[in-house]
Amino acid sequence: MVVNSTYGSVPTTPTDAGKYTSTKQDAGQLQTDFLKMLTAQLENQDPLSPVDNTDMTGQMAQFQALSEQQQGNELLRQLISMQSVDQVNQAVGYMGKQVVTEGDQTASEGGQATVRFQMPEAGVVNIGLYDASGRLVKSVDGQGFQAGEQSLTIQDAQLPEGILTFSVIMQGADGNTALPTYEGGEVTGVVNDPEKGVTLQVNGHTVNLADVRRVERMPTKAAVTTEPES
């Protein structure tokens, strides 16, 4: 399997530096305006009716609270940005490894495709593999499994190469039941999406980092040998 050449080069969403600068300017400008207003008020106050100290103290307390709130918002933005960077760094560590997530796709390569699913109890299932157009390309019927998470590697030289979709149906006395399915695939890219957060590129589509059930080493591929001509 070819690993995406973007390894080590992660597209990240640039930080909105202008937003932070604007916040700092707003706080500084607010402080300047407040001091100017307070100075003008003191200079022009009526000597017979000076500004009440209680009112002045209240105004200063309100300004201090607003300034602290703006500083707190700035710190929160910085912490969120740092958390995003940490998640990207963590996700880059998945590059070249196999992850297992909820899904119904599997990579078919060299006539092999592995399906994963959850058995609620011991029973018999029917498995179907479908190509991109939805055409059934392979079925495995009457296969028995025990309860728990199960996997089956289907081998068929006629399997088309690429990403296939699969379904697993459990046969029961009360009818057939579609079982929860999982997909395993190599992480070929990492994207910091401004809406979805950090996502992994697996089997040709994106997977949320939080949806990863476990990380595995990529399975070793058997070497293909040919007999020398006599």
Sequence and secondary structure as in RCSB ss.txt:
>XXXX:A:sequence
MVVNSTYGSVPTTPTDAGKYTSTKQDAGQLQTDFLKMLTAQLENQDPLSPVDNTDMTGQMAQFQALSEQQQGNEL
LRQLISMQSVDQVNQAVGYMGKQVVTEGDQTASEGGQATVRFQMPEAGVVNIGLYDASGRLVKSVDGQGFQAGEQ
SLTIQDAQLPEGILTFSVIMQGADGNTALPTYEGGEVTGVVNDPEKGVTLQVNGHTVNLADVRRVERMPTKAAVT
TEPES
>XXXX:A:secstr
    TTTT        HHHHHHHHHHHHHHHHHHHHHHHHHHHTSBTTB   HHHHHHHHHHHHHHHHHHHHHHH
HHHHHHHHHHHHHHHHHTTTTSEEEEE SEEEEBTTEEEEEEEESSSEEEEEEEE TTS EEEEEEEEEE SEEE
EEEEE TT  SEEEEEEEEEEETTEEEE  EEEEEEEEEEEEETTTEEEEEETTEEEEGGGEEEEE         
     
